[in-house]
Amino acid sequence: MCSYNITLSDTLVEKVRPAFADDKALEQWLQQQMEDLLLNLYLRQETRNRARKAVAAMRQQSESNGNSELTLDEINEEIRRARQERRRTFA
C-alpha cells in the first residue's frame, strides 16, 4: 500500500464538511476519489500502450503484405470497397 499527502484549502474543506457525517466520512470519500483518479490514469496509460502496440502491429502487417507503400488515394479506395462489400453482405 502507498501513502500520500494532500494539501487542501481550509476554505474548501469547510464548505464541503456539512455534506459528510464526520471527518472520517470526508477522509474516506477523499481516499476513494484519489484511488479512482489513479486508476483512471493507469487505465489511460494502458490504453495508450495497447494503441501503440496495435499501430505497430498494423504497420508490420502492412509491410509484410506489401501495402505499406499505398498512397492516400489508394487507401481511401480500399476503404470505399470494403464499405461497399460490407453493405452488400449485411443488406
GUKOL-87541 format. One record per residue (C-alpha): residue in one letter; z, y, x. Coordinates in steps of 0.25 Angstrom, whole numbers, padded with zeros to 4 digits, always signed. Layout:
# residues N
AZYX ...
***
This chain:
# residues 91
M+0000+0000+0000 C-0003+0014+0004 S+0005+0026+0002 Y+0000+0041+0001 N+0006+0054-0001 I+0000+0064-0011 T+0004+0079-0012 L+0003+0085-0026 S+0004+0099-0031 D+0018+0101-0037 T+0012+0109-0048 L+0002+0098-0051 V+0013+0087-0051 E+0022+0096-0061 K+0010+0098-0070 V+0008+0083-0072 R+0022+0078-0071 P+0024+0079-0086 A+0013+0069-0088 F+0022+0058-0082 A+0035+0052-0086 D+0041+0053-0072 D+0037+0055-0057 K+0035+0040-0055 A+0025+0040-0066 L+0018+0052-0060 E+0019+0045-0046 Q+0013+0032-0052 W+0001+0040-0058 L-0002+0047-0045 Q-0002+0034-0038 Q-0011+0028-0048 Q-0021+0040-0046 M-0021+0039-0031 E-0023+0024-0032 D-0035+0026-0042 L-0041+0037-0033 L-0040+0028-0020 L-0046+0016-0028 N-0058+0025-0033 L-0060+0030-0018 Y-0060+0016-0013 L-0070+0011-0024 R-0079+0023-0022 Q-0080+0019-0007 E-0082+0004-0010 T-0093+0009-0020 R-0100+0017-0009 N-0099+0005+0001 R-0105-0004-0009 A-0116+0006-0012 R-0119+0008+0003 K-0120-0008+0005 A-0129-0009-0007 V-0139+0002-0002 A-0139-0005+0012 A-0142-0018+0005 M-0153-0012-0003 R-0159-0005+0010 Q-0158-0018+0017 Q-0165-0026+0006 S-0176-0015+0005 E-0179-0016+0019 S-0179-0031+0019 N-0189-0032+0007 G-0198-0021+0012 N-0194-0010+0002 S-0187+0000+0012 E-0200+0008+0014 L-0203+0011+0000 T-0206+0025-0004 L-0198+0032-0015 D-0211+0031-0024 E-0211+0016-0021 I-0196+0015-0024 N-0198+0022-0037 E-0210+0014-0041 E-0201+0001-0039 I-0190+0007-0047 R-0200+0010-0058 R-0206-0004-0058 A-0192-0010-0058 R-0188-0002-0070 Q-0201-0006-0078 E-0198-0020-0075 R-0184-0019-0080 R-0189-0012-0093 R-0199-0024-0095 T-0188-0034-0092 F-0178-0028-0102 A-0187-0023-0113 
***
